[in-house]
Amino acid sequence: MTRPYVLLSCSLSLDGYLDNASDRRLVLSNAADLGRVDRVRAGCDAIMVGAGTIRSDDPRLVVRSPDLRAERLARGLPETPAKVTLTDSGRLDPRASFFTTGATEKLVFAGTSAVPRVRTHLAGAAAVLDGGRRVSMGRVVATLHERGVRRLMVEGGGQVHTQLLTQGLADELQLVVAPLFVGDSRAPRFVSDGRFPWDEQHRAELADVRRIGDVVLLRYALSERFSDLEEPVRAG
């Protein structure tokens, strides 16, 4: 299968949670690391999250730095990468920040039976594509490559990360570990149960460790396609 370079990115607590179980979003990263993430975003062609992340976090998924946006525009690119999500149910709010922010393409992969309904529901907010009877991650990444996406950043949630990892569709994992515990099993975890290619006999390759203020960035090479170049696009 021909697919983009797939980079998974997330922040988690010391006990492996992406968030807490309350209605208030838990901030795990810090300002310096958020700036780094912005640079990584600017170097990608598309950013993907699951529909659950849109419903729970209402992320904007845009390049925040004016300098980085200007650099992309100077290269003939949209000021922020395309935004991608996937849903079997089609339960998405067209007023969500995913759809209303960023002068860029928004793509929704829906289950085959839901496509007509989702196209009507999101008319004018996003392009809705057929992701298969149940949305197939392999089909999603192959279609993105056909549409010109060569570098895909994936920012959650746990189900999306789990599918990409268990299906061997990820090339790089960037984990930022925050110095705190959540301590609540109701909270969302980084991944759910599954058969992963990396285990006691086949350990993932740790490519880089970096201290960024009070958090630590761990970069893992998950395939032979791994690139040491973390931030391909820089401003200035």
Backbone as CSV, one residue per row, in Angstrom:
resi,resn,N_x,N_y,N_z,CA_x,CA_y,CA_z,C_x,C_y,C_z
1,MET,0.838,-1.197,0.000,0.000,0.000,0.000,0.875,1.250,0.000
2,THR,0.533,2.195,-0.852,1.211,3.488,-0.843,0.477,4.407,0.117
3,ARG,1.201,4.975,1.069,0.563,5.818,2.087,1.512,6.934,2.493
4,PRO,0.986,7.943,3.195,1.863,9.010,3.687,2.792,8.508,4.791
5,TYR,3.792,9.320,5.096,4.561,9.142,6.331,3.615,9.493,7.473
6,VAL,3.415,8.563,8.402,2.408,8.740,9.464,3.111,8.946,10.802
7,LEU,2.883,10.105,11.386,3.499,10.508,12.649,2.414,10.635,13.715
8,LEU,2.501,9.836,14.767,1.554,9.931,15.873,2.122,10.847,16.943
9,SER,1.289,11.749,17.466,1.740,12.725,18.450,0.725,12.832,19.571
10,CYS,1.189,12.716,20.813,0.270,12.929,21.925,1.047,13.222,23.210
11,SER,0.331,13.808,24.161,0.860,14.044,25.510,0.096,13.149,26.468
12,LEU,0.795,12.608,27.454,0.136,11.744,28.416,0.742,11.907,29.801
13,SER,-0.023,11.462,30.778,0.414,11.540,32.171,1.397,10.417,32.477
14,LEU,1.986,10.442,33.662,2.909,9.386,34.061,2.231,8.031,34.125
15,ASP,0.917,8.019,34.359,0.200,6.741,34.387,-0.548,6.461,33.081
16,GLY,-0.159,7.144,31.999,-0.608,6.755,30.672,-1.940,7.280,30.201
17,TYR,-2.430,8.374,30.793,-3.722,8.917,30.388,-3.555,10.157,29.520
18,LEU,-4.495,10.329,28.576,-4.488,11.486,27.682,-5.209,12.683,28.278
19,ASP,-6.057,12.429,29.266,-6.906,13.464,29.836,-7.419,12.947,31.166
20,ASN,-8.228,13.762,31.845,-8.897,13.268,33.042,-10.325,12.860,32.675
21,ALA,-11.126,12.517,33.650,-12.488,12.050,33.392,-13.529,13.143,33.601
22,SER,-13.078,14.378,33.816,-14.018,15.468,34.060,-14.353,16.193,32.758
23,ASP,-15.236,17.171,32.838,-15.604,17.968,31.670,-14.535,19.010,31.337
24,ARG,-13.629,19.248,32.272,-12.575,20.240,32.064,-11.337,19.555,31.499
25,ARG,-10.872,20.041,30.354,-9.725,19.415,29.701,-8.468,19.566,30.537
26,LEU,-7.718,18.488,30.668,-6.467,18.490,31.416,-5.327,18.944,30.509
27,VAL,-4.604,19.985,30.930,-3.465,20.484,30.154,-2.219,19.718,30.596
28,LEU,-1.666,18.923,29.685,-0.514,18.087,30.006,0.803,18.693,29.523
29,SER,0.767,19.436,28.443,1.985,19.975,27.863,2.314,21.336,28.474
30,ASN,3.350,21.985,27.947,3.704,23.339,28.386,3.920,24.222,27.163
31,ALA,4.151,25.497,27.379,4.231,26.450,26.273,5.350,26.099,25.291
32,ALA,6.507,25.700,25.811,7.629,25.388,24.928,7.310,24.188,24.043
33,ASP,6.671,23.175,24.617,6.347,22.001,23.817,5.223,22.302,22.830
34,LEU,4.276,23.135,23.219,3.225,23.510,22.279,3.805,24.235,21.065
35,GLY,4.854,25.027,21.282,5.542,25.666,20.161,6.195,24.639,19.254
36,ARG,6.783,23.608,19.858,7.379,22.522,19.064,6.312,21.814,18.236
37,VAL,5.180,21.508,18.857,4.093,20.836,18.141,3.621,21.688,16.971
38,ASP,3.582,22.994,17.172,3.168,23.893,16.095,4.118,23.782,14.906
39,ARG,5.413,23.683,15.186,6.385,23.541,14.108,6.227,22.202,13.389
40,VAL,5.938,21.149,14.156,5.713,19.839,13.528,4.470,19.899,12.645
41,ARG,3.406,20.502,13.146,2.187,20.662,12.332,2.500,21.385,11.022
42,ALA,3.270,22.456,11.118,3.569,23.263,9.935,4.317,22.475,8.880
43,GLY,5.003,21.428,9.282,5.753,20.611,8.343,4.970,19.459,7.765
44,CYS,3.670,19.384,8.066,2.845,18.275,7.587,1.857,18.743,6.534
45,ASP,1.341,17.787,5.781,0.336,18.086,4.761,-1.079,17.968,5.306
46,ALA,-1.257,17.186,6.370,-2.589,16.996,6.947,-2.456,16.591,8.405
47,ILE,-3.492,16.918,9.176,-3.576,16.558,10.591,-4.866,15.765,10.776
48,MET,-4.788,14.628,11.450,-5.961,13.777,11.621,-6.270,13.537,13.097
49,VAL,-7.555,13.585,13.430,-8.050,13.172,14.746,-9.335,12.384,14.535
50,GLY,-9.716,11.593,15.538,-10.975,10.884,15.472,-12.142,11.797,15.803
51,ALA,-13.336,11.361,15.432,-14.534,12.153,15.700,-14.746,12.337,17.202
52,GLY,-14.369,11.341,17.997,-14.520,11.456,19.447,-13.700,12.596,20.021
53,THR,-12.510,12.811,19.465,-11.673,13.919,19.908,-12.313,15.256,19.562
54,ILE,-12.942,15.340,18.400,-13.640,16.573,18.025,-14.776,16.839,19.004
55,ARG,-15.524,15.798,19.360,-16.657,15.985,20.270,-16.204,16.336,21.679
56,SER,-15.119,15.734,22.150,-14.713,15.936,23.543,-13.838,17.155,23.751
57,ASP,-12.947,17.449,22.788,-11.952,18.515,22.982,-12.185,19.752,22.114
58,ASP,-12.977,19.631,21.072,-13.205,20.725,20.118,-11.888,21.370,19.677
59,PRO,-10.934,20.577,19.154,-9.632,21.138,18.771,-9.720,21.977,17.499
60,ARG,-8.869,23.012,17.419,-8.818,23.850,16.223,-7.918,23.229,15.156
61,LEU,-6.820,22.592,15.580,-5.893,21.907,14.669,-5.366,22.829,13.582
62,VAL,-4.885,23.984,13.991,-4.322,24.938,13.046,-2.888,25.279,13.452
63,VAL,-2.108,25.775,12.508,-0.781,26.321,12.811,-1.003,27.683,13.453
64,ARG,-0.477,27.863,14.647,-0.753,29.074,15.419,0.224,30.211,15.122
65,SER,1.469,29.875,14.851,2.502,30.901,14.642,2.288,31.658,13.337
66,PRO,2.196,33.004,13.384,2.086,33.784,12.138,3.283,33.564,11.216
67,ASP,4.462,33.413,11.790,5.657,33.201,10.971,5.578,31.868,10.225
68,LEU,5.126,30.833,10.914,5.017,29.527,10.266,3.919,29.520,9.207
69,ARG,2.824,30.216,9.472,1.767,30.311,8.462,2.281,31.048,7.229
70,ALA,3.038,32.128,7.463,3.596,32.893,6.348,4.575,32.044,5.537
71,GLU,5.365,31.231,6.224,6.315,30.354,5.540,5.575,29.362,4.638
72,ARG,4.490,28.806,5.131,3.711,27.878,4.306,3.118,28.591,3.089
73,LEU,2.577,29.770,3.307,1.984,30.524,2.202,3.040,30.863,1.153
74,ALA,4.244,31.183,1.603,5.324,31.517,0.674,5.718,30.317,-0.180
75,ARG,5.469,29.120,0.326,5.782,27.892,-0.421,4.606,27.433,-1.277
76,GLY,3.561,28.258,-1.315,2.402,27.914,-2.120,1.458,26.934,-1.462
77,LEU,1.563,26.800,-0.132,0.718,25.872,0.624,-0.365,26.641,1.370
78,PRO,-1.455,25.980,1.743,-2.419,26.628,2.643,-1.722,27.007,3.942
79,GLU,-2.236,28.007,4.642,-1.567,28.478,5.859,-1.553,27.430,6.959
80,THR,-2.411,26.447,6.878,-2.434,25.376,7.863,-2.725,24.074,7.121
81,PRO,-2.222,22.930,7.584,-2.455,21.671,6.874,-3.936,21.311,6.789
82,ALA,-4.256,20.462,5.832,-5.614,19.941,5.727,-5.985,19.224,7.034
83,LYS,-7.279,19.208,7.337,-7.758,18.535,8.551,-8.599,17.327,8.165
84,VAL,-8.374,16.221,8.878,-9.001,14.952,8.525,-9.626,14.331,9.774
85,THR,-10.820,13.790,9.628,-11.408,12.994,10.697,-12.129,11.807,10.089
86,LEU,-12.525,10.865,10.925,-13.203,9.673,10.460,-14.305,9.291,11.447
87,THR,-15.413,8.806,10.896,-16.567,8.497,11.722,-17.407,7.413,11.076
88,ASP,-17.831,6.441,11.861,-18.787,5.455,11.371,-20.204,5.973,11.528
89,SER,-20.456,6.723,12.607,-21.809,7.161,12.928,-22.203,8.460,12.217
90,GLY,-21.208,9.300,11.915,-21.518,10.601,11.328,-21.947,11.631,12.343
91,ARG,-21.755,11.333,13.612,-22.194,12.248,14.670,-21.145,13.346,14.865
92,LEU,-21.265,14.399,14.049,-20.343,15.523,14.083,-21.130,16.825,14.002
93,ASP,-20.633,17.828,14.712,-21.295,19.135,14.728,-20.590,20.066,13.738
94,PRO,-21.262,20.533,12.685,-20.598,21.416,11.722,-20.137,22.733,12.324
95,ARG,-20.581,23.052,13.552,-20.133,24.264,14.225,-18.842,24.052,15.003
96,ALA,-18.337,22.816,15.058,-17.102,22.521,15.781,-15.927,23.281,15.175
97,SER,-14.951,23.591,15.994,-13.781,24.350,15.536,-13.039,23.646,14.408
98,PHE,-13.076,22.327,14.389,-12.451,21.562,13.307,-12.916,22.081,11.950
99,PHE,-14.205,22.400,11.837,-14.786,22.821,10.567,-14.739,24.333,10.357
100,THR,-14.779,25.102,11.417,-14.956,26.553,11.284,-13.658,27.345,11.343
101,THR,-12.542,26.725,11.713,-11.272,27.443,11.799,-10.286,26.919,10.767
102,GLY,-9.418,27.818,10.301,-8.355,27.420,9.384,-8.774,27.463,7.928
103,ALA,-8.030,28.243,7.139,-8.298,28.351,5.703,-7.632,27.180,4.998
104,THR,-8.256,26.004,5.105,-7.677,24.798,4.540,-8.777,23.783,4.278
105,GLU,-8.423,22.702,3.626,-9.385,21.648,3.300,-9.735,20.836,4.543
106,LYS,-11.005,20.505,4.690,-11.463,19.624,5.756,-12.053,18.366,5.123
107,LEU,-11.588,17.201,5.560,-12.014,15.929,4.994,-12.618,15.056,6.092
108,VAL,-13.741,14.423,5.789,-14.393,13.498,6.710,-14.556,12.158,6.001
109,PHE,-13.973,11.110,6.564,-14.185,9.752,6.064,-15.313,9.130,6.879
110,ALA,-16.380,8.725,6.191,-17.540,8.160,6.864,-17.785,6.739,6.378
111,GLY,-18.484,5.950,7.213,-18.897,4.619,6.788,-19.818,4.723,5.587
112,THR,-19.749,3.752,4.692,-20.471,3.817,3.422,-21.937,4.172,3.597
113,SER,-22.629,3.516,4.508,-24.063,3.751,4.669,-24.365,5.151,5.196
114,ALA,-23.391,5.760,5.874,-23.612,7.078,6.478,-23.239,8.222,5.543
115,VAL,-22.543,7.936,4.440,-22.022,9.005,3.578,-23.098,9.978,3.105
116,PRO,-24.234,9.523,2.535,-25.230,10.501,2.071,-25.746,11.409,3.181
117,ARG,-26.001,10.820,4.332,-26.509,11.611,5.465,-25.467,12.613,5.945
118,VAL,-24.193,12.185,6.042,-23.132,13.072,6.530,-22.872,14.197,5.522
119,ARG,-22.955,13.887,4.232,-22.762,14.931,3.225,-23.828,16.013,3.349
120,THR,-25.043,15.600,3.609,-26.122,16.577,3.796,-25.901,17.377,5.071
121,HIS,-25.533,16.667,6.142,-25.359,17.299,7.454,-24.207,18.298,7.451
122,LEU,-23.122,17.982,6.725,-21.922,18.827,6.730,-21.772,19.627,5.437
123,ALA,-22.841,19.793,4.715,-22.777,20.495,3.431,-22.113,21.854,3.592
124,GLY,-21.052,22.072,2.812,-20.329,23.333,2.856,-19.254,23.407,3.920
125,ALA,-19.255,22.454,4.872,-18.277,22.489,5.961,-17.082,21.582,5.690
126,ALA,-17.285,20.508,4.915,-16.211,19.546,4.675,-16.549,18.688,3.474
127,ALA,-15.513,18.089,2.890,-15.710,17.068,1.862,-15.860,15.732,2.570
128,VAL,-16.889,14.974,2.225,-17.164,13.690,2.874,-16.809,12.567,1.901
129,LEU,-15.932,11.660,2.346,-15.434,10.580,1.508,-15.867,9.237,2.070
130,ASP,-16.010,8.260,1.201,-16.411,6.916,1.600,-15.203,6.176,2.174
131,GLY,-15.287,5.830,3.463,-14.185,5.136,4.116,-14.338,3.634,4.168
132,GLY,-15.407,3.102,3.540,-15.669,1.671,3.584,-16.864,1.362,4.465
133,ARG,-17.326,0.107,4.437,-18.509,-0.278,5.221,-18.343,0.128,6.673
134,ARG,-17.250,-0.278,7.269,-16.749,0.316,8.512,-15.459,1.008,8.128
135,VAL,-15.285,2.240,8.567,-14.152,3.029,8.081,-12.851,2.258,8.248
136,SER,-12.158,2.055,7.156,-10.905,1.305,7.127,-9.728,2.266,7.192
137,MET,-8.871,2.075,8.189,-7.718,2.966,8.323,-6.780,2.842,7.126
138,GLY,-6.634,1.628,6.605,-5.799,1.448,5.432,-6.338,2.224,4.238
139,ARG,-7.658,2.194,4.070,-8.277,2.939,2.979,-8.113,4.440,3.178
140,VAL,-8.221,4.891,4.416,-8.074,6.315,4.716,-6.692,6.810,4.323
141,VAL,-5.644,6.126,4.776,-4.297,6.626,4.496,-3.945,6.488,3.017
142,ALA,-4.452,5.452,2.360,-4.200,5.303,0.927,-4.886,6.425,0.144
143,THR,-6.119,6.748,0.517,-6.842,7.827,-0.162,-6.160,9.167,0.067
144,LEU,-5.677,9.405,1.298,-4.971,10.651,1.570,-3.730,10.773,0.687
145,HIS,-3.008,9.679,0.512,-1.830,9.710,-0.356,-2.242,10.050,-1.785
146,GLU,-3.335,9.473,-2.261,-3.831,9.769,-3.606,-4.167,11.249,-3.752
147,ARG,-4.559,11.878,-2.651,-4.934,13.299,-2.681,-3.736,14.214,-2.424
148,GLY,-2.528,13.657,-2.387,-1.329,14.475,-2.288,-0.748,14.618,-0.894
149,VAL,-1.307,13.920,0.091,-0.773,13.998,1.453,0.441,13.079,1.556
150,ARG,1.589,13.658,1.842,2.821,12.873,1.970,3.283,12.760,3.420
151,ARG,2.822,13.653,4.277,3.206,13.610,5.693,1.949,13.892,6.517
152,LEU,1.525,12.905,7.290,0.287,12.971,8.060,0.608,12.954,9.546
153,MET,0.107,13.955,10.269,0.265,14.029,11.718,-1.053,13.589,12.357
154,VAL,-0.985,12.678,13.300,-2.179,12.139,13.951,-2.152,12.542,15.420
155,GLU,-3.195,13.249,15.866,-3.200,13.805,17.215,-4.284,13.180,18.098
156,GLY,-4.693,11.966,17.815,-5.635,11.275,18.688,-6.936,10.960,17.989
157,GLY,-7.791,10.349,18.760,-7.611,9.884,20.120,-7.114,8.458,20.179
158,GLY,-7.389,7.825,21.331,-6.855,6.503,21.596,-7.253,5.445,20.580
159,GLN,-8.487,5.471,20.093,-8.916,4.470,19.115,-8.169,4.624,17.798
160,VAL,-7.970,5.869,17.376,-7.234,6.108,16.134,-5.787,5.654,16.278
161,HIS,-5.156,6.007,17.384,-3.778,5.572,17.619,-3.698,4.048,17.643
162,THR,-4.642,3.415,18.329,-4.630,1.956,18.435,-4.726,1.303,17.063
163,GLN,-5.636,1.781,16.237,-5.802,1.189,14.909,-4.546,1.348,14.061
164,LEU,-3.965,2.523,14.046,-2.773,2.742,13.232,-1.601,1.894,13.722
165,LEU,-1.446,1.797,15.024,-0.332,1.025,15.580,-0.524,-0.473,15.373
166,THR,-1.695,-0.984,15.671,-1.913,-2.432,15.543,-1.901,-2.884,14.090
167,GLN,-2.230,-1.989,13.169,-2.232,-2.341,11.748,-0.901,-2.047,11.064
168,GLY,0.090,-1.605,11.840,1.409,-1.350,11.280,1.447,-0.208,10.290
169,LEU,0.622,0.826,10.535,0.520,1.942,9.607,1.198,3.208,10.113
170,ALA,1.958,3.104,11.192,2.636,4.271,11.762,4.141,4.183,11.536
171,ASP,4.751,5.338,11.260,6.196,5.393,11.040,6.949,6.006,12.214
172,GLU,6.267,6.841,12.976,6.925,7.549,14.073,5.913,7.826,15.176
173,LEU,6.388,7.740,16.416,5.570,8.074,17.583,6.298,9.125,18.398
174,GLN,5.626,10.247,18.638,6.162,11.294,19.500,5.288,11.356,20.752
175,LEU,5.855,10.912,21.868,5.150,10.908,23.145,5.750,11.966,24.053
176,VAL,4.909,12.834,24.576,5.346,13.808,25.574,4.769,13.379,26.915
177,VAL,5.648,13.159,27.876,5.233,12.673,29.193,5.244,13.836,30.178
178,ALA,4.085,14.079,30.795,3.933,15.169,31.768,4.149,14.652,33.181
179,PRO,4.689,15.487,34.084,5.034,15.033,35.439,3.840,15.043,36.400
180,LEU,2.818,14.272,36.063,1.634,14.213,36.924,0.909,12.900,36.699
181,PHE,0.095,12.541,37.673,-0.733,11.342,37.593,-2.203,11.748,37.477
182,VAL,-2.974,10.961,36.756,-4.419,11.165,36.679,-5.122,10.293,37.706
183,GLY,-4.735,9.019,37.789,-5.249,8.148,38.832,-6.734,7.852,38.760
184,ASP,-7.288,7.791,37.553,-8.726,7.555,37.396,-8.931,6.682,36.160
185,SER,-9.329,5.432,36.361,-9.458,4.493,35.246,-10.578,4.863,34.281
186,ARG,-11.406,5.827,34.638,-12.454,6.287,33.709,-11.889,7.220,32.645
187,ALA,-10.700,7.732,32.862,-10.089,8.687,31.927,-9.609,7.964,30.667
188,PRO,-9.507,8.691,29.532,-9.040,8.061,28.284,-7.547,7.769,28.318
189,ARG,-7.195,6.599,27.823,-5.797,6.189,27.778,-5.226,6.414,26.381
190,PHE,-3.915,6.333,26.291,-3.207,6.545,25.031,-3.657,5.546,23.969
191,VAL,-3.747,4.275,24.335,-4.246,3.243,23.418,-5.171,2.311,24.180
192,SER,-5.970,1.547,23.434,-6.823,0.528,24.027,-6.221,-0.849,23.753
193,ASP,-6.922,-1.899,24.132,-6.402,-3.254,23.946,-6.193,-3.567,22.467
194,GLY,-5.181,-4.374,22.180,-4.920,-4.767,20.799,-3.626,-5.555,20.706
195,ARG,-3.375,-6.120,19.541,-2.133,-6.849,19.283,-1.195,-5.910,18.532
196,PHE,-0.188,-5.448,19.246,0.740,-4.465,18.696,1.996,-5.163,18.159
197,PRO,2.611,-4.611,17.113,3.826,-5.218,16.559,5.016,-5.187,17.511
198,TRP,4.957,-4.346,18.552,6.092,-4.206,19.470,5.749,-4.868,20.796
199,ASP,6.609,-5.794,21.211,6.382,-6.535,22.448,7.729,-6.888,23.059
200,GLU,7.727,-7.853,23.962,8.962,-8.222,24.659,10.047,-8.697,23.699
201,GLN,9.646,-9.347,22.607,10.609,-9.856,21.643,10.961,-8.828,20.556
202,HIS,10.107,-7.850,20.371,10.335,-6.847,19.325,10.061,-5.468,19.904
203,ARG,11.082,-4.904,20.512,10.928,-3.620,21.196,11.034,-2.471,20.202
204,ALA,10.221,-1.438,20.408,10.274,-0.265,19.538,11.612,0.452,19.728
205,GLU,12.104,1.062,18.664,13.398,1.755,18.705,13.220,3.181,19.216
206,LEU,13.865,3.483,20.327,13.859,4.842,20.866,14.889,5.668,20.109
207,ALA,14.405,6.653,19.339,15.284,7.418,18.463,15.805,8.693,19.111
208,ASP,15.057,9.247,20.083,15.469,10.521,20.669,14.752,10.723,21.995
209,VAL,15.436,11.355,22.936,14.856,11.767,24.212,15.237,13.219,24.427
210,ARG,14.253,14.042,24.761,14.538,15.456,24.909,13.747,16.035,26.078
211,ARG,14.435,16.750,26.944,13.754,17.464,28.022,13.276,18.816,27.501
212,ILE,11.997,19.111,27.700,11.423,20.397,27.288,10.729,20.993,28.511
213,GLY,11.472,21.793,29.263,10.924,22.302,30.523,10.640,21.149,31.468
214,ASP,9.383,21.035,31.921,9.052,19.983,32.885,8.453,18.743,32.233
215,VAL,8.498,18.660,30.889,8.021,17.460,30.207,9.168,16.817,29.441
216,VAL,8.963,15.572,29.017,9.985,14.840,28.267,9.382,14.357,26.961
217,LEU,10.085,14.605,25.867,9.680,14.120,24.555,10.425,12.821,24.254
218,LEU,9.677,11.779,23.937,10.228,10.499,23.512,9.830,10.277,22.058
219,ARG,10.820,10.078,21.204,10.536,9.806,19.787,10.915,8.367,19.472
220,TYR,9.949,7.621,18.914,10.171,6.218,18.570,10.102,6.039,17.061
221,ALA,11.074,5.308,16.528,11.069,4.936,15.117,10.281,3.644,14.981
222,LEU,9.170,3.687,14.279,8.278,2.530,14.186,8.379,1.811,12.851
223,SER,9.099,2.374,11.917,9.271,1.703,10.628,10.595,2.123,10.021
224,GLU,10.950,1.466,8.920,12.187,1.805,8.218,12.088,3.160,7.537
225,ARG,10.882,3.715,7.487,10.688,5.017,6.858,10.950,6.165,7.833
226,PHE,11.264,5.865,9.068,11.459,6.900,10.084,12.466,7.943,9.611
227,SER,12.113,9.209,9.834,12.989,10.323,9.453,13.451,11.051,10.707
228,ASP,14.749,11.334,10.783,15.283,12.084,11.917,14.846,13.534,11.900
229,LEU,14.320,14.005,10.769,13.943,15.395,10.616,12.575,15.600,11.243
230,GLU,12.552,16.167,12.444,11.280,16.313,13.166,10.450,17.450,12.622
231,GLU,11.082,18.529,12.224,10.361,19.750,11.844,10.825,20.182,10.442
232,PRO,10.257,19.611,9.380,10.745,19.897,8.041,10.598,21.357,7.620
233,VAL,9.630,22.086,8.162,9.410,23.478,7.775,9.709,24.377,8.950
234,ARG,10.576,25.340,8.749,10.897,26.311,9.806,10.708,27.722,9.282
235,ALA,10.274,28.593,10.145,10.131,29.995,9.757,11.472,30.713,9.839
236,GLY,11.652,31.734,9.001,12.823,32.574,9.113,14.041,32.090,8.398
